[in-house]
C-alpha cells in the first residue's frame, strides 16, 4: 500500500468515525424537535425535510449532472428501498432514543447492522461477493450482542430521570 492509499484509508475511517459520532446528536435533535412539534413522527419528518434542503444546494454547487432515472428504473427492485429504510431508521431513532438512551439505541442499531451484514455477506446479497460465515465472524457478532446487554445495564431497570414528556408516548404502548 502506498502513502496515498494509506492516507485515503485513514481519512475514510476518520470520516466514518465522525459520522458515527454524530448519530447520537442527530437522534437527540430529532427527539427534541419531535417534542417541540408534538410527536416523534414530526421530528423524523423535519429531519428528512432538512436533509433534502441541505442536499439540493449541495447537488447544485457540486454541479452534479441530472440523474438518468430511466436507467435506474431498469435496475433491481432494491435500488429504491434506501429512502424507506432511512425513514424507518430516523423514525425509530426519534421514538426509541428517549426510552433506550442514545447509547442503548445506537448499540442495538450496530448489533442489528452486524447481524444483517454477516448474513448479507454470507449469501452475497445485493450484488456483493459472498463471504461465508466463520467462527470469528460469529464470535464478533456475539460480542456486539453482549455489548447491547452491557450498555443497557445488564437488564437492570433504572428510574427515569427525565421530566420531559416522551415524544412517542402516543405512538408506542
N, C-alpha and C positions, 0 to 999 in steps of 0.2 A: 504494500500500500504506500503510495507516495504521499507527500505532505499535504497536497491539495485534497486528496481523498480523506485523509485523517481529519483535516480541518472541516470538511463538509460533513463528515460523520459526527464530529463533536458538536458542530453548530446545529445539526439536525436534532441530535439528542437534547441539546440545550433548549431549543425551541419547543420540543415535545414536553420536556420537563416544565417549562414555563406555562405551556397550555394546560397541563395537568394541575399546576399550582394555582392557576386562575379559576379552575372549576368551582372550588368552594365559595369564592366570591360571587361567581355567576349564580350559583344556587341560592345563596343568601340574598342577593339583589332581587332575584325573581320572587322569592318568598316575600320580601319587603314590598315590592310593587303590587304583588297579589293581595297582600293585606290592605295596602292603601286603596286599591281599587275594588276590594270586596270579595274576591275569590281567587283561588290559585290559578284557575284557567285564564283569568285576565293577566296574571303575572306571566304565564307562559306565552300567551298571545303577544303581549307587549315585547317580550324578549325576541320573538320571531320577527315582529314588525321592525324593531330597531335593527336587528341583524340585516334585514333586507335594505333598510335605509342606509346602512354602512356599506353593504356590498355593491349597490348600484353605482354610487360615485367611484368606488374602487375600480369597478369594471371600466368606467368611462375614463378615469385618469390613467389607467394602465393600457388604454386603447386595445382592450381585448376584442377580437372580432366577434361579430354576431354569430351565435351558435347555429349549427346545422341540425335543427330539430328533426327534420325528416330522416336523417341518418340515425339519430338516437332512437326514433320510433321503431326502427327495424332491429334494434338490439334486443337482448334478453329482457324479460319482464322485470327482473330485479333491479334494472338500472334506475327505476323510478321510486324505489321504496326509501331512499335516503331521507327525503323530506318528511315522510310519515314517521320513520324511525327517530329522526331528530326531534320532531314534535313530541313523540312519546317520551323521549328522554327528558326534554325540558319540562313537560307536564309532570313527569314522575319526580324530577328533582324539586320542582316547586311544591308539590304536595307532600313528599316524604321527608325532605330535609328537616322540617320542624319536628317531625316525630323521631327520626333516627339520628339527627345531628348531621353536620357536614361530613365528618369523618365516617360515621356509620353508613350514610348513604353512599359515599364515594367508594368505600372499601367493598360494599356489596356490588356496586357497579363494576368495579375492577374484577371482582370474582366472577360475575356473570360474563364479562368480556373474555376472561381467560378460559373459562369452561367452554364457551362457544367457539373461541378462536382455535382451541385444540381440536374440536370437532370439525370445524371448517377446514383446518389444515389436514386433518386425518383423511377426510373424504375428498379433498381438493375441490371444494365447492366454489362457485362464483368465479371459475376460471383460474384458481390458484393451483400451483403444483402440489400434489399430495405430500404430506409429511406424516408418516404413520405415528400413532400414539406409542410412546415408550414409557418405561418406568420413571425416568427423570421428569418427563412432562406431567405424568400423573402426580408424582410427588410435589412438583411445583404448584399444581392446581390445589392439591390438598393443603399445602402450606398457606396459600392465599385464602382458602375457605376457613382455615384455622384463624387467620387474621381477622376475618369477619367476626368470628366468635369473640376474639380478644378485644377488638375495637369496641364492640357493643357491650363490653363489660362482663363478658363471660356469662351472660344470661341474667345478671343481677339487675333488677329494676331500680332505677334512680328516680327520686322525686323530680317532677317538672319544676324548673327554676324560672321559667319564663312566664311573665304575667301578660305577654302579648297574646292577642287572640290567634287561634290556629286558622290559617287561611284555607285549610282544606277540611275543616270540621263539617261542612255541609256536603262534602263530596265523598268522604270515606266514613265508614262506621267507626 
